[in-house]
Each structure stands twice: as structure tokens, then as C-alpha cells.
């Protein structure tokens, strides 16, 4: 019998402030993840760089919104509105 180890997807979404653009990015990413990988298979941390600029510096975030796939490796950064589910999933390495 083969045991499978499933690694949880760890993501950080950096936004500059809450309002229409960041809210669209947040809801877009959550919808893509919920519909394609299931809520149990990922952790999403939303970071407002206006309140936590040190975290943006630590992750080398230059623009917002930025989505960082922290784990599993390789680390990936996406910048934009995240409206194209296929593009987001391909860039995160979840589909080919």
C-alpha cells in the first residue's frame, strides 16, 4: 500500500489598503482556490502592507496586489487582479 503525503498550499496575499481593488483580489483568489483545490488544502494570509510594511520588505513585494506561494516550493509571485483562474492555477503549478 502506498501512503500519500499531501502538502498544504501556503499563500500570502499582499494588498496596499482595503477598498475595491484589494477586495476584488481577495475575493478572486478565494473563489479560485475554493472552487479548484478545496478549502482544506490551502492557507491564505492576507497582509495589508500599510499596516505591516516590514512583511512586504521581508517577502520582497514591490507592487500590490501580490500573491506569493510560500509553500510548497518553488516560491512563486503573481501581481494583478487574479481574474483568470486558469492563469493563476498554472502559475501556481496546480495545473499544466
BAMITI-706493 format. One record per residue: z, x, y of N, C-alpha, C, O in turn; residue number from 1. Coordinates in steps of 0.001 Angstrom, whole numbers, plus 524288, in hexadecimal, padded with zeros to 5 digits. Layout:
<atom n_z="Z" n_x="X" n_y="Y" ca_z="Z" ca_x="X" ca_y="Y" c_z="Z" c_x="X" c_y="Y" o_z="Z" o_x="X" o_y="Y" pos="NUM"/>
...
# end
This chain:
<atom n_z="80000" n_x="80350" n_y="7FB5F" ca_z="80000" ca_x="80000" ca_y="80000" c_z="80000" c_x="80380" c_y="804E5" o_z="802B7" o_x="80777" o_y="80517" pos="1"/>
<atom n_z="7FCF7" n_x="801FA" n_y="808BE" ca_z="7FC88" ca_x="804FD" ca_y="80D8F" c_z="7FFDF" c_x="80287" c_y="811CD" o_z="7FFA7" o_x="7FDCD" o_y="812A7" pos="2"/>
<atom n_z="802F3" n_x="805B7" n_y="81472" ca_z="805FB" ca_x="803E1" ca_y="818EB" c_z="802E5" c_x="804F7" c_y="81DD6" o_z="8009C" o_x="80927" o_y="81E6F" pos="3"/>
<atom n_z="802D3" n_x="8013C" n_y="82151" ca_z="80017" ca_x="801E3" ca_y="8263D" c_z="80406" c_x="8024F" c_y="82AA4" o_z="807BA" o_x="7FF43" o_y="82AFA" pos="4"/>
<atom n_z="80329" n_x="80621" n_y="82E01" ca_z="80673" ca_x="806D0" ca_y="83293" c_z="80351" c_x="804F7" c_y="83748" o_z="7FF31" o_x="80721" o_y="83879" pos="5"/>
<atom n_z="8053F" n_x="80109" n_y="839E9" ca_z="8028F" ca_x="7FEEF" ca_y="83E73" c_z="80560" c_x="800D8" c_y="84359" o_z="80A0B" o_x="7FFEB" o_y="8440A" pos="6"/>
<atom n_z="8027E" n_x="8037D" n_y="846B1" ca_z="804AC" ca_x="80576" ca_y="84B88" c_z="80409" c_x="80164" c_y="84FC0" o_z="7FFC4" o_x="7FF56" o_y="8508F" pos="7"/>
<atom n_z="80840" n_x="8003B" n_y="8526E" ca_z="8080F" ca_x="7FC7E" ca_y="856B8" c_z="80545" c_x="7FEF9" c_y="85B5B" o_z="8061F" o_x="80389" o_y="85C9B" pos="8"/>
<atom n_z="801F9" n_x="7FBEF" n_y="85DDA" ca_z="7FF22" ca_x="7FDA8" ca_y="86274" c_z="802D8" c_x="7FD89" c_y="8671D" o_z="8051B" o_x="7F976" o_y="8684E" pos="9"/>
<atom n_z="8037A" n_x="801F3" n_y="869BC" ca_z="806F0" ca_x="80257" ca_y="86E42" c_z="8038B" c_x="80305" c_y="87318" o_z="800A0" o_x="806D1" o_y="87385" pos="10"/>
<atom n_z="803EF" n_x="7FF56" n_y="876BC" ca_z="800BD" ca_x="7FF54" ca_y="87B75" c_z="8041F" c_x="7FF0C" c_y="88052" o_z="8084D" o_x="7FCAC" o_y="88057" pos="11"/>
<atom n_z="80230" n_x="8018D" n_y="8847B" ca_z="804A3" ca_x="80130" ca_y="889A1" c_z="80074" c_x="7FF53" c_y="88D68" o_z="7FC33" o_x="8018E" o_y="88DA4" pos="12"/>
<atom n_z="801AB" n_x="7FB3D" n_y="8905B" ca_z="7FE12" ca_x="7F941" ca_y="89444" c_z="80068" c_x="7FA55" c_y="8999D" o_z="80480" o_x="7F837" o_y="89AFE" pos="13"/>
<atom n_z="7FDC6" n_x="7FDA3" n_y="89C9E" ca_z="7FF91" ca_x="7FF16" ca_y="8A1D4" c_z="7FCD3" c_x="7FBAD" c_y="8A5D5" o_z="7F807" o_x="7FB5C" o_y="8A5EF" pos="14"/>
<atom n_z="7FFE9" n_x="7F920" n_y="8A921" ca_z="7FDDE" ca_x="7F5E1" ca_y="8AD5E" c_z="8006B" c_x="7F7AF" c_y="8B276" o_z="80491" o_x="7FA1E" o_y="8B26E" pos="15"/>
<atom n_z="7FDD8" n_x="7F671" n_y="8B6DA" ca_z="7FFE5" ca_x="7F851" ca_y="8BBD6" c_z="803A5" c_x="7F478" c_y="8BE5F" o_z="80728" o_x="7F611" o_y="8C13E" pos="16"/>
<atom n_z="802FA" n_x="7EF99" n_y="8BD65" ca_z="8067C" ca_x="7EB99" ca_y="8BF74" c_z="804F7" c_x="7E67D" c_y="8BCDA" o_z="800A1" o_x="7E5FF" o_y="8BAD5" pos="17"/>
<atom n_z="80868" n_x="7E2C2" n_y="8BCE0" ca_z="80722" ca_x="7DDC7" ca_y="8BA76" c_z="8044E" c_x="7DA53" c_y="8BE56" o_z="805C6" o_x="7DA0D" o_y="8C2E8" pos="18"/>
<atom n_z="80058" n_x="7D7BE" n_y="8BC8F" ca_z="7FCE5" ca_x="7D47D" ca_y="8BFAC" c_z="7F854" c_x="7D2F4" c_y="8BC45" o_z="7F8B6" o_x="7D356" o_y="8B77D" pos="19"/>
<atom n_z="7F408" n_x="7D13D" n_y="8BE85" ca_z="7EFB9" ca_x="7CF5C" ca_y="8BB50" c_z="7ED24" c_x="7D38C" c_y="8B7DD" o_z="7EC04" o_x="7D275" o_y="8B351" pos="20"/>
<atom n_z="7EC2F" n_x="7D834" n_y="8B9D4" ca_z="7E982" ca_x="7DC36" ca_y="8B6B0" c_z="7ECEC" c_x="7DE0E" c_y="8B22B" o_z="7EB22" o_x="7DDFC" o_y="8ADB5" pos="21"/>
<atom n_z="7F1C1" n_x="7DFB2" n_y="8B322" ca_z="7F509" ca_x="7E165" ca_y="8AEBB" c_z="7F626" c_x="7DCFD" c_y="8AADE" o_z="7F643" o_x="7DDE8" o_y="8A626" pos="22"/>
<atom n_z="7F6F4" n_x="7D84A" n_y="8ACC5" ca_z="7F802" ca_x="7D3EE" ca_y="8A940" c_z="7F356" c_x="7D2DE" c_y="8A5B8" o_z="7F3FF" o_x="7D194" o_y="8A122" pos="23"/>
<atom n_z="7EE98" n_x="7D369" n_y="8A7D7" ca_z="7E9DE" ca_x="7D2BD" ca_y="8A4B1" c_z="7E995" c_x="7D6F4" c_y="8A07C" o_z="7E846" o_x="7D5D3" o_y="89BFF" pos="24"/>
<atom n_z="7EACA" n_x="7DBC1" n_y="8A1E8" ca_z="7EABC" ca_x="7E00D" ca_y="89E1B" c_z="7EED0" c_x="7DF2A" c_y="899DC" o_z="7EDB2" o_x="7DFE9" o_y="8953E" pos="25"/>
<atom n_z="7F373" n_x="7DD9C" n_y="89B5A" ca_z="7F7B2" ca_x="7DCB1" ca_y="8979C" c_z="7F638" c_x="7D853" c_y="893DA" o_z="7F6A1" o_x="7D8F6" o_y="88F1B" pos="26"/>
<atom n_z="7F480" n_x="7D3E6" n_y="895F2" ca_z="7F332" ca_x="7CF78" ca_y="8928D" c_z="7EE73" c_x="7D0B6" c_y="88F2E" o_z="7EE30" o_x="7CF04" o_y="88AB0" pos="27"/>
<atom n_z="7EAA5" n_x="7D3AC" n_y="8914D" ca_z="7E609" ca_x="7D51B" ca_y="88E3F" c_z="7E760" c_x="7D884" c_y="8899C" o_z="7E595" o_x="7D785" o_y="88543" pos="28"/>
<atom n_z="7EA81" n_x="7DC83" n_y="88A7A" ca_z="7EC17" ca_x="7E001" ca_y="88634" c_z="7EF47" c_x="7DD09" c_y="88227" o_z="7EE5A" o_x="7DD97" o_y="87D77" pos="29"/>
<atom n_z="7F2FE" n_x="7D9ED" n_y="883E3" ca_z="7F63A" ca_x="7D6F9" ca_y="88030" c_z="7F2E8" c_x="7D35C" c_y="87CDB" o_z="7F3D1" o_x="7D2E8" o_y="87828" pos="30"/>
<atom n_z="7EF12" n_x="7D0C8" n_y="87F35" ca_z="7EBB1" ca_x="7CD35" ca_y="87C50" c_z="7E873" c_x="7D02F" c_y="87846" o_z="7E80D" o_x="7CE85" o_y="873C8" pos="31"/>
<atom n_z="7E624" n_x="7D492" n_y="879DC" ca_z="7E301" ca_x="7D7B3" ca_y="8763A" c_z="7E64C" c_x="7D975" c_y="87197" o_z="7E49D" o_x="7D905" o_y="86D1B" pos="32"/>
<atom n_z="7EAEB" n_x="7DB6B" n_y="872A3" ca_z="7EE4A" ca_x="7DD5A" ca_y="86E78" c_z="7F032" c_x="7D8F6" c_y="86AF0" o_z="7F00C" o_x="7D96F" o_y="86628" pos="33"/>
<atom n_z="7F1F4" n_x="7D4C1" n_y="86D46" ca_z="7F3F0" ca_x="7D050" ca_y="86A42" c_z="7EFC1" c_x="7CE25" c_y="866A1" o_z="7F0D1" o_x="7CD06" o_y="86213" pos="34"/>
<atom n_z="7EAFC" n_x="7CD8E" n_y="868A5" ca_z="7E6C7" ca_x="7CB33" ca_y="86598" c_z="7E461" c_x="7CEDE" c_y="86191" o_z="7E1FC" o_x="7CD11" o_y="85DCE" pos="35"/>
<atom n_z="7E4FC" n_x="7D3FC" n_y="8624B" ca_z="7E243" ca_x="7D7A6" ca_y="85EE0" c_z="7E5B1" c_x="7DAF4" c_y="85B5B" o_z="7E3E7" o_x="7DCAD" o_y="8573D" pos="36"/>
<atom n_z="7EA85" n_x="7DBE2" n_y="85CD2" ca_z="7EDCA" ca_x="7DF12" ca_y="85959" c_z="7F30D" c_x="7DC8D" c_y="85819" o_z="7F5E4" o_x="7DE82" o_y="854C0" pos="37"/>
<atom n_z="7F461" n_x="7D85D" n_y="85AA6" ca_z="7F94C" ca_x="7D5B1" ca_y="8598C" c_z="7FDDA" c_x="7D7F7" c_y="85C93" o_z="7FE2B" o_x="7DCB1" o_y="85D66" pos="38"/>
<atom n_z="80157" n_x="7D495" n_y="85E36" ca_z="805B1" ca_x="7D62D" ca_y="86194" c_z="80980" c_x="7D9EE" c_y="85F02" o_z="80C1D" o_x="7DCEB" o_y="861B8" pos="39"/>
<atom n_z="809DE" n_x="7D9D8" n_y="859D5" ca_z="80D8C" ca_x="7DD4B" ca_y="8571E" c_z="80B91" c_x="7E2DE" c_y="856BF" o_z="80E93" o_x="7E669" o_y="85583" pos="40"/>
<atom n_z="80690" n_x="7E3B7" n_y="857C9" ca_z="80432" ca_x="7E8D1" ca_y="856D9" c_z="803B8" c_x="7EC42" c_y="85BAF" o_z="80161" o_x="7F073" o_y="85B6E" pos="41"/>
<atom n_z="805E3" n_x="7EA90" n_y="8600B" ca_z="80595" ca_x="7EDD0" ca_y="864BD" c_z="80A63" c_x="7ED16" c_y="86827" o_z="80D34" o_x="7E935" o_y="867C8" pos="42"/>
<atom n_z="80B35" n_x="7F0F8" n_y="86B7C" ca_z="80F32" ca_x="7F0A7" ca_y="86F91" c_z="80C6F" c_x="7F1FB" c_y="874A8" o_z="809C3" o_x="7F5F6" o_y="87505" pos="43"/>
<atom n_z="80D13" n_x="7EEAB" n_y="87890" ca_z="80A99" ca_x="7EF6D" ca_y="87DA5" c_z="80ED3" c_x="7EFCB" c_y="881C8" o_z="811E0" o_x="7EC27" o_y="88289" pos="44"/>
<atom n_z="80EFA" n_x="7F439" n_y="88474" ca_z="81299" ca_x="7F4FB" ca_y="888C8" c_z="80F73" c_x="7F4B2" c_y="88DDA" o_z="80BC1" o_x="7F7AF" o_y="88E98" pos="45"/>
<atom n_z="810EA" n_x="7F11A" n_y="89153" ca_z="80E52" ca_x="7F09C" ca_y="89661" c_z="81198" c_x="7F39B" c_y="89A57" o_z="81644" o_x="7F29F" o_y="89AEF" pos="46"/>
<atom n_z="80F16" n_x="7F746" n_y="89D0C" ca_z="811D4" ca_x="7FAB1" ca_y="8A0B7" c_z="80F87" c_x="7F9F8" c_y="8A625" o_z="80AE4" o_x="7FAEC" o_y="8A701" pos="47"/>
<atom n_z="812C6" n_x="7F84A" n_y="8A9C3" ca_z="81135" ca_x="7F7C1" ca_y="8AF3A" c_z="8122D" c_x="7FD03" c_y="8B1D4" o_z="816A9" o_x="7FE99" o_y="8B289" pos="48"/>
<atom n_z="80DF4" n_x="7FFBB" n_y="8B344" ca_z="80E9E" ca_x="804FC" ca_y="8B569" c_z="810F9" c_x="804FB" c_y="8BADF" o_z="812C0" o_x="8090A" o_y="8BCBB" pos="49"/>
<atom n_z="81102" n_x="8007A" n_y="8BD76" ca_z="813A4" ca_x="8001F" ca_y="8C284" c_z="81984" c_x="800B1" c_y="8C1D6" o_z="81C39" o_x="802AC" o_y="8C548" pos="50"/>
<atom n_z="81B74" n_x="7FEED" n_y="8BD59" ca_z="82111" ca_x="7FF36" ca_y="8BC42" c_z="82284" c_x="803FE" c_y="8B8FF" o_z="826F8" o_x="805CC" o_y="8B92C" pos="51"/>
<atom n_z="81EC3" n_x="8060B" n_y="8B605" ca_z="81FC3" ca_x="80A7D" ca_y="8B289" c_z="81B73" c_x="80E96" c_y="8B2FF" o_z="818BB" o_x="80F9E" o_y="8AF2B" pos="52"/>
<atom n_z="81AC5" n_x="810EF" n_y="8B797" ca_z="8167A" ca_x="814B3" ca_y="8B839" c_z="816F8" c_x="81973" c_y="8B4AC" o_z="81307" o_x="81BD6" o_y="8B34C" pos="53"/>
<atom n_z="81BAF" n_x="81AD7" n_y="8B32E" ca_z="81C6C" ca_x="81F61" ca_y="8AFC9" c_z="819E5" c_x="81E95" c_y="8AA6E" o_z="8182B" o_x="82259" o_y="8A7FC" pos="54"/>
<atom n_z="819AB" n_x="819B6" n_y="8A89A" ca_z="8172F" ca_x="818A8" ca_y="8A395" c_z="81144" c_x="81952" c_y="8A3E7" o_z="80ECC" o_x="81B19" o_y="8A02E" pos="55"/>
<atom n_z="80F06" n_x="817E6" n_y="8A856" ca_z="80966" ca_x="818B6" ca_y="8A921" c_z="80822" c_x="81E86" c_y="8A950" o_z="80433" o_x="8203D" o_y="8A725" pos="56"/>
<atom n_z="80B6C" n_x="8217F" n_y="8ABDD" ca_z="80AA4" ca_x="8272A" ca_y="8AC26" c_z="80B1C" c_x="8298B" c_y="8A6B4" o_z="807F4" o_x="82CD7" o_y="8A52E" pos="57"/>
<atom n_z="80EFD" n_x="827E1" n_y="8A3D8" ca_z="80FEE" ca_x="829DE" ca_y="89E94" c_z="80B37" c_x="828ED" c_y="89AFB" o_z="809E2" o_x="82C44" o_y="897CA" pos="58"/>
<atom n_z="808B5" n_x="82459" n_y="89B84" ca_z="80436" ca_x="82305" ca_y="8983E" c_z="7FF00" c_x="8243B" c_y="89ADC" o_z="7FAE1" o_x="822B8" o_y="898E6" pos="59"/>
<atom n_z="7FF2E" n_x="826F6" n_y="89F49" ca_z="7FA7B" ca_x="82898" ca_y="8A216" c_z="7F6E0" c_x="823FF" c_y="8A362" o_z="7F225" o_x="82448" o_y="8A293" pos="60"/>
<atom n_z="7F925" n_x="81FD0" n_y="8A562" ca_z="7F626" ca_x="81B34" ca_y="8A6ED" c_z="7F45F" c_x="81BE9" c_y="8AC88" o_z="7F78A" o_x="81CD6" o_y="8B007" pos="61"/>
<atom n_z="7EF38" n_x="81B77" n_y="8AD5D" ca_z="7ECE9" ca_x="81C55" ca_y="8B287" c_z="7EB14" c_x="8174F" c_y="8B521" o_z="7EA4E" o_x="81735" o_y="8B9E0" pos="62"/>
<atom n_z="7EA5F" n_x="81322" n_y="8B21B" ca_z="7E86F" ca_x="80E2E" ca_y="8B431" c_z="7EAEB" c_x="809BD" c_y="8B123" o_z="7ECD3" o_x="80A79" o_y="8ACC9" pos="63"/>
<atom n_z="7EADE" n_x="80524" n_y="8B37B" ca_z="7ECF7" ca_x="8009A" ca_y="8B0C7" c_z="7E90B" c_x="7FC24" c_y="8B10C" o_z="7E5F5" o_x="7FBE3" o_y="8B4BA" pos="64"/>
<atom n_z="7E91A" n_x="7F8A8" n_y="8AD44" ca_z="7EC4B" ca_x="7F8E3" ca_y="8A889" c_z="7EA2E" c_x="7FCE6" c_y="8A4A0" o_z="7E575" o_x="7FD88" o_y="8A400" pos="65"/>
<atom n_z="7EDCD" n_x="7FF8F" n_y="8A209" ca_z="7EC7B" ca_x="8034D" ca_y="89DF1" c_z="7EF7F" c_x="801D9" c_y="89908" o_z="7F438" o_x="800F5" o_y="8992E" pos="66"/>
<atom n_z="7ECB0" n_x="801A1" n_y="894B4" ca_z="7EF13" ca_x="800B1" ca_y="88F9F" c_z="7EF1D" c_x="805D8" c_y="88CAB" o_z="7EB0F" o_x="8085A" o_y="88C10" pos="67"/>
<atom n_z="7F3B6" n_x="80768" n_y="88AD6" ca_z="7F446" ca_x="80C41" ca_y="887E0" c_z="7F5E2" c_x="80AE5" c_y="88255" o_z="7F9D5" o_x="8084C" o_y="88175" pos="68"/>
<atom n_z="7F2BF" n_x="80CB2" n_y="87E97" ca_z="7F451" ca_x="80C44" ca_y="87916" c_z="7F794" c_x="81115" c_y="877EF" o_z="7F57C" o_x="81563" o_y="8777B" pos="69"/>
<atom n_z="7FCA0" n_x="81066" n_y="87778" ca_z="80034" ca_x="814C4" ca_y="876A4" c_z="8007E" c_x="81653" c_y="870E3" o_z="80134" o_x="81AE9" o_y="86FA1" pos="70"/>
<atom n_z="7FFF1" n_x="81282" n_y="86D6C" ca_z="80055" ca_x="81381" ca_y="867D7" c_z="7FD88" c_x="80F26" c_y="864F3" o_z="7FDAF" o_x="80AB4" o_y="866C7" pos="71"/>
<atom n_z="7FB09" n_x="81021" n_y="860A1" ca_z="7FA52" ca_x="8153A" ca_y="85E33" c_z="7F64F" c_x="8187B" c_y="86121" o_z="7F337" o_x="81677" o_y="86436" pos="72"/>
<atom n_z="7F66F" n_x="81D86" n_y="8601A" ca_z="7F2C4" ca_x="82120" ca_y="86291" c_z="7ED51" c_x="82041" c_y="86072" o_z="7ECD3" o_x="81E67" o_y="85C09" pos="73"/>
<atom n_z="7E939" n_x="82176" n_y="8634A" ca_z="7E943" ca_x="82434" ca_y="86845" c_z="7EAB7" c_x="82092" c_y="86CBF" o_z="7E9BD" o_x="81BDD" o_y="86C8F" pos="74"/>
<atom n_z="7ED10" n_x="822D9" n_y="870C5" ca_z="7EE70" ca_x="81FD9" ca_y="87564" c_z="7E96A" c_x="81E58" c_y="87842" o_z="7E5C5" o_x="82174" o_y="878A8" pos="75"/>
<atom n_z="7E94C" n_x="81988" n_y="87A3C" ca_z="7E4AC" ca_x="8177B" ca_y="87CF1" c_z="7E676" c_x="81506" c_y="8820C" o_z="7EAAA" o_x="812B5" o_y="88252" pos="76"/>
<atom n_z="7E330" n_x="8158F" n_y="88626" ca_z="7E438" ca_x="8130B" ca_y="88B37" c_z="7DF86" c_x="80FAE" c_y="88CA5" o_z="7DB0F" o_x="81171" o_y="88C62" pos="77"/>
<atom n_z="7E093" n_x="80ADF" n_y="88E24" ca_z="7DC84" ca_x="8074D" ca_y="88FFB" c_z="7DDF7" c_x="80573" c_y="8956C" o_z="7E27D" o_x="8042F" o_y="89673" pos="78"/>
<atom n_z="7DA23" n_x="80549" n_y="898EB" ca_z="7DB0C" ca_x="80372" ca_y="89E3B" c_z="7D77B" c_x="7FED2" c_y="89F2D" o_z="7D2D8" o_x="7FF0E" o_y="89DED" pos="79"/>
<atom n_z="7D991" n_x="7FA9A" n_y="8A160" ca_z="7D630" ca_x="7F62D" ca_y="8A2A4" c_z="7D8CE" c_x="7F0F9" c_y="8A205" o_z="7DD98" o_x="7F08D" o_y="8A222" pos="80"/>
<atom n_z="7D58F" n_x="7ECF0" n_y="8A159" ca_z="7D7B7" ca_x="7E7AB" ca_y="8A10D" c_z="7D875" c_x="7E5BA" c_y="89B74" o_z="7DAF1" o_x="7E1B1" o_y="89AA2" pos="81"/>
<atom n_z="7D65E" n_x="7E87D" n_y="897A2" ca_z="7D735" ca_x="7E754" ca_y="8921C" c_z="7D542" c_x="7E1E9" c_y="89084" o_z="7D7BA" o_x="7DF44" o_y="88D59" pos="82"/>
<atom n_z="7D0DE" n_x="7E049" n_y="892B2" ca_z="7CECA" ca_x="7DB19" ca_y="89177" c_z="7CB49" c_x="7DB20" c_y="88CA3" o_z="7CA57" o_x="7D6FF" o_y="88A5C" pos="83"/>
<atom n_z="7C957" n_x="7DFAC" n_y="88B06" ca_z="7C5D6" ca_x="7E013" ca_y="8868E" c_z="7C8FC" c_x="7E1C3" c_y="881C2" o_z="7CA20" o_x="7E661" o_y="8810D" pos="84"/>
<atom n_z="7CA5C" n_x="7DDF2" n_y="87E7D" ca_z="7CDB2" ca_x="7DEFF" ca_y="879F6" c_z="7CB48" c_x="7E302" c_y="8764E" o_z="7CE07" o_x="7E679" o_y="8746A" pos="85"/>
<atom n_z="7C63B" n_x="7E2A0" n_y="87544" ca_z="7C3AD" ca_x="7E653" ca_y="871C7" c_z="7C409" c_x="7EBE0" c_y="873C4" o_z="7C520" o_x="7EF77" o_y="870C3" pos="86"/>
<atom n_z="7C323" n_x="7EC9E" n_y="878CA" ca_z="7C37A" ca_x="7F1CD" ca_y="87B25" c_z="7C901" c_x="7F3F8" c_y="87AA7" o_z="7C9BB" o_x="7F872" o_y="8790F" pos="87"/>
<atom n_z="7CCE0" n_x="7F0D0" n_y="87C02" ca_z="7D259" ca_x="7F28A" ca_y="87BCA" c_z="7D3C6" c_x="7F40C" c_y="87636" o_z="7D610" o_x="7F830" o_y="8755A" pos="88"/>
<atom n_z="7D278" n_x="7F0CB" n_y="87273" ca_z="7D3D6" ca_x="7F1D8" ca_y="86CFD" c_z="7D113" c_x="7F6BC" c_y="86AF1" o_z="7D365" o_x="7F9C0" o_y="86801" pos="89"/>
<atom n_z="7CC2A" n_x="7F78C" n_y="86C75" ca_z="7C95F" ca_x="7FC4C" ca_y="86AD4" c_z="7CBE3" c_x="80122" c_y="86D39" o_z="7CCAD" o_x="8050B" o_y="86A89" pos="90"/>
<atom n_z="7CD23" n_x="800E4" n_y="87235" ca_z="7CF78" ca_x="8056B" ca_y="874D4" c_z="7D4D5" c_x="806C1" c_y="872A9" o_z="7D657" o_x="80B52" o_y="8728B" pos="91"/>
<atom n_z="7D7B2" n_x="802D5" n_y="870F5" ca_z="7DCD4" ca_x="803C1" ca_y="86E9C" c_z="7DC6E" c_x="80587" c_y="868F6" o_z="7E05A" o_x="806E6" o_y="8668A" pos="92"/>
<atom n_z="7D7A0" n_x="8057F" n_y="866D8" ca_z="7D6DD" ca_x="80733" ca_y="86173" c_z="7D84F" c_x="8031C" c_y="85D6F" o_z="7D95D" o_x="80462" o_y="858EB" pos="93"/>
<atom n_z="7D85D" n_x="7FE26" n_y="85F10" ca_z="7D9EA" ca_x="7F9EE" ca_y="85B7B" c_z="7D54D" c_x="7F780" c_y="858AB" o_z="7D5F9" o_x="7F517" o_y="8548F" pos="94"/>
<atom n_z="7D0A0" n_x="7F819" n_y="85AD2" ca_z="7CBD0" ca_x="7F678" ca_y="85839" c_z="7C7BD" c_x="7FAA6" c_y="85934" o_z="7C847" o_x="7FDD8" o_y="85CC2" pos="95"/>
<atom n_z="7C3A1" n_x="7FA9A" n_y="85600" ca_z="7BF73" ca_x="7FE77" ca_y="856DA" c_z="7BA9C" c_x="7FBF6" c_y="8591D" o_z="7B6BB" o_x="7FEA4" o_y="85A11" pos="96"/>
# end
